[in-house]
Amino acid sequence: MVVKSRTTVENAPVAEVLAILAGGQKVKQRILRMRACNEKDSKGAPCCGHLKRWYGFGGEVTGKFGSQPEVYRCERCQTLYVPNPQEEPRSAVQSF
């Protein structure tokens, strides 16, 4: 029997912290096709909250990431995420 190697938690990609806002809120860069938060709590368990598109950011976010940034926020821990530069932006106008 041959055992294949698997991606484990130890070698999983990590979303890098880009900034920490004045209120202590972290801003991270999303991993490609990332849909759930990977921020760890005090016990070391991942948050796993869904990332939702967020428009309620203040002047500090617009000052650091542009006038109309594409920002996502975790619904559980409120960590902010900006898109990965290798991923196509999702802020285009949709037509049906």
KAMO-V626932 format. One line per field, one symbol per residue. burial: b if it has 9 or more other C-alpha atoms within 8 Angstrom, else e. Layout:
burial->???
//
This chain:
burial->eeeeeeeeeeeeeebebeebbeeebbbbbbbeeeebbbebeeeeebbebbbeebeeeeeebbeeeeeeebbbbbbeeebbbbbbeeeeeeeeeeee
//
